[in-house]
Amino acid sequence: MLFREETTGGASSEGDFSATAQQEHLENQVIKMSLHVENARKMRALAQQKSREAKEDVTKPHSERRHCFVMDYSQNLGLPHFGDEQPGETYYYSPLSIFCFGTIDCCTTPEKMHALVYKEGEGKKGGNNVSSLIVFLLKEKGILKKGGNELSIIMDNCTGQNKNKMVLRLAPLLVELGFFKKVSFVFLVRGHTKNICDRYFALMKKFFHKSQIYTYPDLIKILNRQEHVTALPMATDVFKNMDLFLNKFYKNPPPGSILINQIFFSAHDNCAFSTQTCTGEEVVERNLKKQGAAASRTEEMTREFEDIPVLPVPGVKPIKQVELWKKWGPNVPPEKREEMCPKPSQEIIDLVSNSRKEKANKNKSEAAKLAGLQKKSELTSEDEGEEIKTSEPTQTSEPAPKKKRKPQACSKCGEPGRKNTCPCQNQAVTVPAMSS
């Protein structure tokens, strides 16, 4: 009884411990969520503060101004676009993707967005492309010149496009080259990245959604119909291999130092790569400079900055070229068909055709292999069923004959019988009877 009481007490203690652990887990989750929301509010407040400072300094000279830009990619556009029609078979087609990188200078009133537009065959949406577009915009705005004061760039938390080593190392680069005294990248907390660019993307697409657009020049015209948007088509030589250039002068940020932080900046006093998890948190400084003579390093950086290698043009994928020609072409007016949906070379057509045949043959072989395995499994199941049936006795078979007992006799009087059945009522063990 004592053992049972101890066992019951142990089970109760274990249940209490489980309930306590679950309660602690829930409390930790609540604390984590509240911290996430608090950091999101802090980063939003910082972004608004940077925007206000840019508006306050609009009349100041370049050496005293605090510049602030908000940058973001829009949802991909597609060409051809039949916005004035009910979608038919084209609903299932894959259009040519058009990328739009929106940028807003926060010091302008009213605000206006510069949309840097390019086709999927002209460039991708990686770190090299984003950093190249940032440099292009600063040159276009006329502020990429010596003696600037402060530059802040606000972006969302997308690591593949914005929050990566190509974009972030622009901060120490622009400071070391003397363009600005301080350069900051501010990233809004994931899940709370709504920014002013999103509102202007909606305005930009106001005419796009209900228009028939067949060619790239027509698209640029439609996007520029909105007075608060300036769409600029990008040439392929805008996209530079920034990673190759930056690797020559800077080390990569340490692993794990990018995702956890939301603020990255460099200042002219030491050009260090500084990070913060959020406003008000500890600042961590890292020296990413690769060793080299200071004078020769700056001269070499300035010289090579103006001659960064251009990225190779990715081009449109062969299967997309064939689809534009065969599927989209008949739906585009004849006068614009050659510009938007030209016929690919015979080499590309054969390449896509052979690729599709190989894929079809592979699918057939896999289907045949799967069918064979399924048939083999069914046959195995049938054989096992037959073996089970043959091992079971049939109902028509005769029952096995019963074994006859050997005759026994009393060990005392010798009369036939078993215990207590002989005349002498012998209780001893009987023995086999003698055969007559």
MARKOL-265379 format. One line per field, with one value per residue (C-alpha): residue number from 1; residue in three letters; x, y, z. Coordinates in steps of 0.05 Angstrom, whole numbers, plus 5000, padded with zeros to 4 digits. Example, Ala and Ser with C-alpha at 12.3 -4.5 7.8 and 13.67 -1.06 7.14 Angstrom:
BEGIN
seq	[1:2]
type	[ALA:SER]
u	[5246:5273]
v	[4910:4979]
w	[5156:5143]
// end
This chain:
BEGIN
seq	[1:2:3:4:5:6:7:8:9:10:11:12:13:14:15:16:17:18:19:20:21:22:23:24:25:26:27:28:29:30:31:32:33:34:35:36:37:38:39:40:41:42:43:44:45:46:47:48:49:50:51:52:53:54:55:56:57:58:59:60:61:62:63:64:65:66:67:68:69:70:71:72:73:74:75:76:77:78:79:80:81:82:83:84:85:86:87:88:89:90:91:92:93:94:95:96:97:98:99:100:101:102:103:104:105:106:107:108:109:110:111:112:113:114:115:116:117:118:119:120:121:122:123:124:125:126:127:128:129:130:131:132:133:134:135:136:137:138:139:140:141:142:143:144:145:146:147:148:149:150:151:152:153:154:155:156:157:158:159:160:161:162:163:164:165:166:167:168:169:170:171:172:173:174:175:176:177:178:179:180:181:182:183:184:185:186:187:188:189:190:191:192:193:194:195:196:197:198:199:200:201:202:203:204:205:206:207:208:209:210:211:212:213:214:215:216:217:218:219:220:221:222:223:224:225:226:227:228:229:230:231:232:233:234:235:236:237:238:239:240:241:242:243:244:245:246:247:248:249:250:251:252:253:254:255:256:257:258:259:260:261:262:263:264:265:266:267:268:269:270:271:272:273:274:275:276:277:278:279:280:281:282:283:284:285:286:287:288:289:290:291:292:293:294:295:296:297:298:299:300:301:302:303:304:305:306:307:308:309:310:311:312:313:314:315:316:317:318:319:320:321:322:323:324:325:326:327:328:329:330:331:332:333:334:335:336:337:338:339:340:341:342:343:344:345:346:347:348:349:350:351:352:353:354:355:356:357:358:359:360:361:362:363:364:365:366:367:368:369:370:371:372:373:374:375:376:377:378:379:380:381:382:383:384:385:386:387:388:389:390:391:392:393:394:395:396:397:398:399:400:401:402:403:404:405:406:407:408:409:410:411:412:413:414:415:416:417:418:419:420:421:422:423:424:425:426:427:428:429:430:431:432:433:434:435:436]
type	[MET:LEU:PHE:ARG:GLU:GLU:THR:THR:GLY:GLY:ALA:SER:SER:GLU:GLY:ASP:PHE:SER:ALA:THR:ALA:GLN:GLN:GLU:HIS:LEU:GLU:ASN:GLN:VAL:ILE:LYS:MET:SER:LEU:HIS:VAL:GLU:ASN:ALA:ARG:LYS:MET:ARG:ALA:LEU:ALA:GLN:GLN:LYS:SER:ARG:GLU:ALA:LYS:GLU:ASP:VAL:THR:LYS:PRO:HIS:SER:GLU:ARG:ARG:HIS:CYS:PHE:VAL:MET:ASP:TYR:SER:GLN:ASN:LEU:GLY:LEU:PRO:HIS:PHE:GLY:ASP:GLU:GLN:PRO:GLY:GLU:THR:TYR:TYR:TYR:SER:PRO:LEU:SER:ILE:PHE:CYS:PHE:GLY:THR:ILE:ASP:CYS:CYS:THR:THR:PRO:GLU:LYS:MET:HIS:ALA:LEU:VAL:TYR:LYS:GLU:GLY:GLU:GLY:LYS:LYS:GLY:GLY:ASN:ASN:VAL:SER:SER:LEU:ILE:VAL:PHE:LEU:LEU:LYS:GLU:LYS:GLY:ILE:LEU:LYS:LYS:GLY:GLY:ASN:GLU:LEU:SER:ILE:ILE:MET:ASP:ASN:CYS:THR:GLY:GLN:ASN:LYS:ASN:LYS:MET:VAL:LEU:ARG:LEU:ALA:PRO:LEU:LEU:VAL:GLU:LEU:GLY:PHE:PHE:LYS:LYS:VAL:SER:PHE:VAL:PHE:LEU:VAL:ARG:GLY:HIS:THR:LYS:ASN:ILE:CYS:ASP:ARG:TYR:PHE:ALA:LEU:MET:LYS:LYS:PHE:PHE:HIS:LYS:SER:GLN:ILE:TYR:THR:TYR:PRO:ASP:LEU:ILE:LYS:ILE:LEU:ASN:ARG:GLN:GLU:HIS:VAL:THR:ALA:LEU:PRO:MET:ALA:THR:ASP:VAL:PHE:LYS:ASN:MET:ASP:LEU:PHE:LEU:ASN:LYS:PHE:TYR:LYS:ASN:PRO:PRO:PRO:GLY:SER:ILE:LEU:ILE:ASN:GLN:ILE:PHE:PHE:SER:ALA:HIS:ASP:ASN:CYS:ALA:PHE:SER:THR:GLN:THR:CYS:THR:GLY:GLU:GLU:VAL:VAL:GLU:ARG:ASN:LEU:LYS:LYS:GLN:GLY:ALA:ALA:ALA:SER:ARG:THR:GLU:GLU:MET:THR:ARG:GLU:PHE:GLU:ASP:ILE:PRO:VAL:LEU:PRO:VAL:PRO:GLY:VAL:LYS:PRO:ILE:LYS:GLN:VAL:GLU:LEU:TRP:LYS:LYS:TRP:GLY:PRO:ASN:VAL:PRO:PRO:GLU:LYS:ARG:GLU:GLU:MET:CYS:PRO:LYS:PRO:SER:GLN:GLU:ILE:ILE:ASP:LEU:VAL:SER:ASN:SER:ARG:LYS:GLU:LYS:ALA:ASN:LYS:ASN:LYS:SER:GLU:ALA:ALA:LYS:LEU:ALA:GLY:LEU:GLN:LYS:LYS:SER:GLU:LEU:THR:SER:GLU:ASP:GLU:GLY:GLU:GLU:ILE:LYS:THR:SER:GLU:PRO:THR:GLN:THR:SER:GLU:PRO:ALA:PRO:LYS:LYS:LYS:ARG:LYS:PRO:GLN:ALA:CYS:SER:LYS:CYS:GLY:GLU:PRO:GLY:ARG:LYS:ASN:THR:CYS:PRO:CYS:GLN:ASN:GLN:ALA:VAL:THR:VAL:PRO:ALA:MET:SER:SER]
u	[5000:5057:5088:5023:5018:5088:5074:5011:5048:5103:5052:5019:5087:5104:5037:5049:5118:5089:5036:5089:5134:5076:5058:5130:5131:5068:5095:5160:5120:5080:5144:5175:5114:5110:5185:5174:5117:5157:5217:5170:5143:5213:5237:5175:5187:5259:5239:5189:5241:5290:5236:5220:5293:5300:5241:5270:5337:5308:5334:5403:5466:5490:5543:5490:5430:5404:5379:5329:5302:5251:5263:5224:5207:5136:5099:5123:5086:5074:5075:5033:4978:4905:4874:4814:4790:4763:4821:4814:4866:4921:4904:4946:5005:5068:5081:5147:5163:5176:5213:5200:5245:5209:5248:5220:5260:5229:5250:5204:5135:5090:5127:5142:5166:5220:5205:5267:5239:5273:5254:5271:5319:5359:5372:5353:5331:5392:5440:5483:5422:5396:5463:5473:5405:5420:5484:5447:5393:5442:5477:5411:5390:5458:5477:5533:5587:5640:5624:5554:5528:5482:5445:5392:5359:5296:5279:5240:5272:5281:5350:5355:5345:5362:5392:5456:5530:5528:5479:5503:5577:5555:5553:5628:5644:5606:5634:5706:5701:5680:5609:5576:5597:5547:5508:5453:5410:5346:5305:5233:5217:5192:5116:5113:5145:5089:5120:5104:5127:5069:5019:5052:5055:4979:4976:5026:4983:4918:4920:4960:4906:4854:4898:4917:4993:5032:5103:5154:5153:5077:5084:5131:5081:5024:5064:5083:5010:5007:5033:5067:5107:5167:5182:5254:5273:5340:5395:5434:5499:5469:5477:5548:5584:5585:5603:5667:5687:5670:5706:5771:5768:5722:5712:5644:5603:5611:5561:5498:5510:5459:5394:5390:5404:5359:5405:5471:5513:5583:5610:5670:5709:5731:5689:5671:5613:5566:5503:5444:5388:5340:5341:5366:5405:5480:5521:5571:5628:5667:5725:5712:5770:5821:5892:5927:5961:5910:5930:5936:5873:5829:5858:5848:5777:5759:5788:5755:5688:5678:5695:5661:5650:5580:5541:5528:5458:5417:5371:5302:5298:5291:5224:5197:5219:5183:5120:5118:5123:5076:5023:5024:5041:4972:4939:4983:4967:5009:5044:5070:5080:5152:5173:5140:5138:5193:5206:5266:5323:5315:5368:5327:5263:5299:5329:5261:5229:5283:5279:5204:5212:5264:5219:5159:5201:5226:5155:5133:5190:5176:5101:5117:5165:5112:5059:5107:5120:5045:5030:5086:5057:4988:5015:5053:4990:4951:5005:5005:4929:4932:4985:4941:4881:4920:4947:4877:4840:4780:4711:4701:4763:4748:4767:4830:4816:4820:4876:4855:4878:4921:4886:4909:4904:4907:4977:4951:4899:4915:4843:4832:4811:4838:4841:4782:4749:4780:4747:4800:4790:4865:4890:4957:4978:4954:5001:4994:4953:4987:4965:4928]
v	[5000:5046:5032:5049:5115:5134:5116:5158:5216:5211:5212:5273:5308:5291:5319:5383:5390:5381:5434:5481:5471:5484:5547:5572:5557:5598:5655:5654:5656:5716:5752:5737:5763:5826:5839:5829:5879:5928:5924:5933:5997:6022:6009:6042:6103:6106:6104:6160:6201:6193:6216:6278:6296:6292:6340:6388:6392:6402:6473:6459:6449:6380:6381:6390:6352:6286:6247:6190:6141:6085:6028:5965:5917:5915:5852:5829:5857:5815:5825:5819:5844:5840:5880:5903:5832:5773:5724:5663:5612:5663:5654:5591:5621:5648:5721:5757:5782:5857:5877:5945:5973:6032:6088:6149:6209:6228:6301:6315:6346:6318:6252:6222:6152:6135:6065:6031:5981:5924:5858:5789:5777:5840:5827:5789:5811:5794:5834:5856:5884:5922:5952:5973:6006:6044:6072:6089:6126:6166:6188:6203:6247:6283:6268:6218:6270:6286:6321:6295:6293:6233:6181:6134:6079:6044:5975:5913:5851:5809:5777:5754:5824:5876:5848:5818:5830:5867:5920:5927:5937:5999:6035:6032:6040:6106:6133:6113:6144:6210:6214:6217:6224:6171:6118:6077:6019:6012:5948:5944:5883:5822:5820:5896:5920:5960:6024:6085:6050:6001:6058:6087:6018:6016:6085:6063:6003:6042:6048:5984:5938:5960:5969:5927:5927:5889:5917:5942:6015:6014:5991:6049:6099:6069:6071:6144:6165:6171:6240:6218:6163:6167:6100:6094:6035:6006:5988:5924:5961:5990:5923:5916:5859:5895:5832:5823:5895:5896:5830:5863:5916:5888:5822:5790:5805:5749:5692:5705:5781:5799:5765:5785:5859:5912:5973:5976:6039:6067:6135:6175:6172:6099:6072:6012:5966:5978:5938:5943:5893:5952:6024:6033:5967:5958:5979:5927:5953:5909:5926:5896:5930:5886:5907:5955:6022:6076:6125:6073:6038:6101:6118:6047:6044:6111:6089:6021:6046:6081:6019:5961:5901:5894:5832:5783:5790:5730:5729:5699:5624:5582:5553:5623:5646:5589:5600:5674:5657:5598:5615:5690:5708:5692:5737:5798:5845:5828:5896:5885:5810:5812:5861:5825:5752:5741:5672:5641:5610:5539:5517:5542:5510:5443:5449:5460:5404:5354:5374:5362:5295:5273:5295:5258:5194:5200:5207:5147:5104:5124:5109:5041:5025:5045:5003:4943:4949:4955:4893:4854:4874:4850:4782:4773:4786:4735:4682:4692:4686:4619:4592:4609:4574:4510:4506:4508:4440:4432:4418:4354:4318:4260:4270:4234:4166:4165:4128:4064:4058:3999:3948:3952:3906:3913:3909:3869:3820:3819:3830:3876:3947:4013:4043:4025:3984:3916:3869:3886:3961:3970:4041:4026:4044:3997:3962:3939:3874:3811:3792:3725]
w	[5000:5016:4948:4913:4950:4931:4858:4857:4889:4836:4779:4809:4816:4744:4720:4760:4729:4659:4672:4699:4638:4591:4629:4625:4551:4539:4581:4540:4476:4500:4521:4453:4415:4457:4444:4370:4368:4410:4363:4303:4334:4349:4278:4249:4294:4271:4198:4209:4246:4188:4140:4181:4186:4110:4102:4153:4116:4046:4041:4071:4028:4011:4064:4119:4091:4119:4059:4067:4015:4020:3971:3955:3898:3873:3854:3785:3725:3663:3588:3547:3592:3572:3628:3587:3572:3611:3617:3572:3554:3570:3644:3642:3604:3636:3614:3610:3680:3690:3753:3785:3839:3872:3906:3942:3965:4032:4027:3967:3979:3952:3950:3883:3866:3816:3789:3761:3711:3674:3641:3668:3610:3628:3701:3764:3833:3874:3917:3859:3823:3884:3902:3829:3828:3892:3863:3798:3836:3878:3814:3780:3840:3837:3909:3897:3905:3955:4021:4035:4106:4120:4079:4106:4065:4092:4064:4081:4112:4049:4054:3982:3954:4007:4070:4043:4040:3972:3996:4068:4049:4010:4077:4092:4017:4008:4073:4057:3987:4020:3991:4059:4132:4153:4115:4148:4126:4167:4159:4182:4225:4187:4185:4194:4129:4099:4072:4030:3966:3971:3967:3905:3872:3877:3844:3790:3772:3769:3693:3683:3709:3658:3597:3537:3538:3485:3487:3536:3511:3518:3590:3607:3577:3618:3683:3671:3664:3740:3758:3822:3788:3741:3708:3683:3639:3660:3611:3622:3636:3700:3735:3761:3796:3862:3901:3861:3872:3946:3960:3938:3993:4047:4085:4090:4152:4204:4199:4239:4243:4189:4205:4279:4266:4237:4235:4197:4191:4180:4201:4176:4241:4232:4174:4218:4201:4260:4275:4323:4335:4347:4368:4439:4438:4441:4380:4356:4313:4264:4219:4151:4116:4083:4098:4051:4050:4066:4010:3955:3979:3972:3904:3879:3906:3874:3807:3805:3831:3765:3725:3761:3714:3685:3703:3646:3616:3639:3579:3574:3587:3523:3545:3559:3490:3456:3499:3482:3408:3404:3457:3467:3395:3364:3417:3402:3344:3282:3281:3352:3350:3325:3379:3437:3415:3363:3336:3371:3333:3308:3357:3416:3388:3380:3450:3482:3440:3458:3531:3531:3497:3548:3604:3574:3564:3635:3661:3620:3645:3717:3707:3676:3733:3784:3748:3748:3822:3835:3793:3827:3895:3873:3849:3914:3953:3911:3921:3996:3996:3959:4007:4066:4033:4018:4089:4118:4124:4079:4107:4064:4093:4141:4214:4239:4273:4349:4382:4421:4492:4511:4557:4629:4690:4765:4793:4853:4830:4757:4736:4675:4690:4718:4788:4833:4777:4796:4848:4901:4895:4886:4891:4860:4790:4737:4691:4618:4615:4591:4522:4522]
// end
